[in-house]
Amino acid sequence: MTANDLIILYTDGLYEVIRANNQEYGQERLLDAVRQRIALPPEQMFDGLLDDIRQFSGNAEFEDDVCLVGMEVTKRLSELSCVPA
């Protein structure tokens, strides 16, 4: 990891969304959607992802639990100054 990396954690309810024709959103489509929004701040990226998935499913509500967490790396451990206790 390096400074400015973004770590995204999510539950399977995010990509196991099924549209009316039994097509699943899927992990590959989720990865593509993240790539399309990679330059956005995390909050905007996540809002866009959720909107995209809702549009795909045609449903405003998720049927499974959905959790989406992001962590931004601001500094590498080697860049931090450690002061002994």
N, C-alpha and C positions, 0 to 999 in steps of 0.2 A: 504494500500500500504506500501511496505517496500523498503529499498534501494535495487537497482539492478532490480527492477520490470521494465517491458517494457509494455507500453500502446500502443495498435495498433488501429488506427482509419482508416476506409476504406469506400468507397462508394459501392453501390450494383452492380456497373458495374464490380467489381472484381470477384464476385461469380456467377453472372447471365450470364456467358459465356456459350454458347450452342455449342456443337460439331455437326458434320454433321448428326448424328443419333438422333438429338433432345434431347440428354442427357445434363442436366445442370451440371456445375461444382459444384455449391451448397455450402452452408455454412459449412456443415459437412466435406466435402472434404477440404475446406479451413482451417478449424480448424485442421484437420489431418496433412495438409501440414505445418502448423505453428509448430505443436508439433514435427514433424520430424526435424525441423530446429531451435529448441528452444535454442540450445547451440551456435548458430552462432551470430556474431555481427549483429545488425539490418540491416545494408546496405546489407550484404551478404544474410540475411534471405529474405529481400524484393526482391532482384534480383532473388533468387531461386524461390520465390513464383510466380513472374511474368513469369519466364521461364516455370514453371510447368503449369501455366494456359494457356500460349500460346501453349505449346505442347499438352495439353488436347484438345484445340479448333482446332488445326491444322492451326491456322491463326496467323500471326505475329502482326496483328493489333487488337485492341479492338474495338468493335462496339459501346459500350456505354462509358460514361465518367468513368475514373478510377482515384481514388486518394487513396494513401496509405501513412499514416503518422505514425511515431513512436516517442514516448517520453520515454526516459529512466529516471527513478527515481534514483537520485544519493544520496540523503539524505532525511530522514523523517523530517517533519517540527519541530518535537521535538528535533532534533539533531542540528538545526540551532541556532546560537547565535544571539539573537535580541538585537540591541542597540537602546534605545529610542532616538527619534529625538530631 
